């Protein structure tokens, strides 16, 4: 009979060039690599809304106390308040080394600072109750008001004893 029927015409297989299938694979890999690199170079910068209108205003210390527990100074409390009658305020509770240990807000919520974690809510009540909880003082601990500039001297003297 005649010559056998070939499924393909003579020459390179479909998708291959005369020199073989490797240049096609290299071209495909190069295309994928360039797309990957293009995706890695995309950057986005975000800013808080209204940052250009933000106004920083200092909140001054307005009152201060030392905390006395069983005859010894165990810490201090400083009240910071916004200017004006209706301004917000916050009490910062410190130990005798003047390290901030916690806060009591205008609603009486007490928060203890926890290193490397979020602050821990420890209760709601009076400022004195919150201060006692933060300093882990006894129920007989009391607050004695002092001039703001004298509080640091009092706590320094307590830690030197």
C-alpha positions in Angstrom: 0.0 0.0 0.0 1.5 3.3 0.4 3.3 5.2 3.0 1.9 5.2 6.5 -0.2 8.2 7.5 1.5 10.4 10.0 -0.6 12.3 12.6 1.6 15.4 12.3 3.3 17.0 9.3 7.0 16.5 9.4 9.0 19.0 11.4 9.0 20.1 15.1 6.2 19.1 17.4 3.5 21.7 18.1 4.7 24.3 20.6 8.4 23.6 19.9 10.8 25.4 17.7 13.3 24.1 15.4 15.8 24.1 18.3 13.5 22.3 20.8 10.9 23.1 23.5 13.4 24.8 25.9 13.2 28.4 24.5 9.4 28.4 24.9 9.8 27.3 28.6 12.4 29.9 29.2 10.1 32.6 27.7 7.2 31.5 29.9 9.4 31.5 33.1 10.7 35.0 32.3 7.2 36.3 31.9 6.1 34.8 35.2 9.2 36.2 37.0 8.6 39.7 35.7 5.0 39.6 36.8 6.0 38.4 40.2 8.6 41.2 40.6 6.1 43.8 39.5 3.7 42.7 42.2 6.4 43.0 44.9 7.2 46.6 44.0 3.7 47.9 44.8 3.6 50.1 47.9 0.8 51.9 49.7 1.0 54.7 52.3 -1.9 55.3 54.6 -2.4 58.1 57.1 -5.1 58.6 59.7 -8.0 60.7 58.4 -7.7 64.3 59.3 -4.1 64.1 60.3 -3.4 67.5 58.7 -6.0 69.1 61.0 -4.8 67.4 64.2 -3.8 69.7 67.0 -1.6 68.6 69.9 -2.3 70.4 73.1 -0.6 69.9 76.4 -2.6 68.6 79.3 -1.2 70.1 82.5 -0.8 68.5 85.9 -3.3 70.3 88.3 -3.1 68.5 91.6 -1.0 65.8 93.2 -1.1 63.5 96.2 1.3 61.0 97.9 -0.2 57.7 98.9 0.5 56.6 102.5 0.0 53.0 103.6 0.7 52.0 107.2 2.8 55.1 107.8 4.9 54.7 104.6 4.7 56.5 101.3 4.0 53.8 98.7 3.3 55.9 95.6 1.8 59.1 94.2 -1.2 60.3 92.2 -1.2 63.2 89.7 -4.3 64.6 88.2 -4.0 65.9 84.6 -6.9 68.0 83.3 -7.8 69.7 80.1 -8.3 73.5 80.4 -11.8 74.7 81.1 -14.6 73.6 83.3 -15.9 70.8 81.2 -12.5 69.4 80.2 -11.6 65.7 80.7 -9.2 64.6 83.3 -7.1 61.6 84.2 -5.3 60.4 87.3 -1.8 58.8 86.8 -0.7 56.4 89.6 3.0 56.0 90.2 5.2 54.0 92.6 7.9 55.5 94.7 10.3 55.2 91.7 8.0 57.5 89.7 7.1 54.7 87.3 3.5 54.9 85.9 1.6 51.8 87.2 -1.9 52.7 86.1 -4.6 55.2 85.5 -8.0 56.2 86.9 -10.2 58.0 84.4 -13.0 60.5 85.0 -15.6 57.7 85.3 -13.6 56.0 88.1 -12.4 53.1 85.9 -9.0 51.9 87.1 -6.5 50.3 84.7 -3.2 48.7 85.7 -0.3 48.8 83.3 1.0 45.3 82.3 4.4 45.2 80.5 4.2 44.0 76.9 0.4 43.7 77.0 -2.7 45.9 77.0 -3.6 47.6 80.3 -5.7 45.5 82.6 -9.0 46.8 83.9 -9.2 46.2 87.6 -12.4 47.8 88.6 -14.6 50.9 88.8 -15.2 53.0 91.9 -13.7 56.0 93.7 -10.3 57.4 92.8 -9.0 56.2 96.2 -10.2 52.7 95.5 -8.6 52.6 92.1 -5.3 53.9 93.5 -5.3 51.2 96.3 -5.9 48.5 93.7 -3.2 49.7 91.3 -0.7 50.1 94.1 -1.9 46.9 95.8 -2.2 48.8 99.0 -4.3 48.0 102.1 -7.7 49.4 102.7 -6.3 51.9 105.2 -4.0 53.5 102.6 -4.8 57.2 102.2 -4.0 60.1 99.9 -2.3 63.3 101.2 -2.4 66.3 98.9 0.9 68.0 98.2 2.2 70.7 95.9 2.9 69.2 92.5 6.6 70.0 92.7 6.9 68.4 96.2 5.5 65.0 95.2 8.6 63.8 93.4 10.8 64.9 96.3 8.5 63.0 98.8 8.7 59.8 96.7 12.4 60.1 96.3 12.8 60.4 100.1 10.6 57.3 100.6 12.7 55.1 98.2 15.9 56.3 99.8 14.8 55.1 103.2 
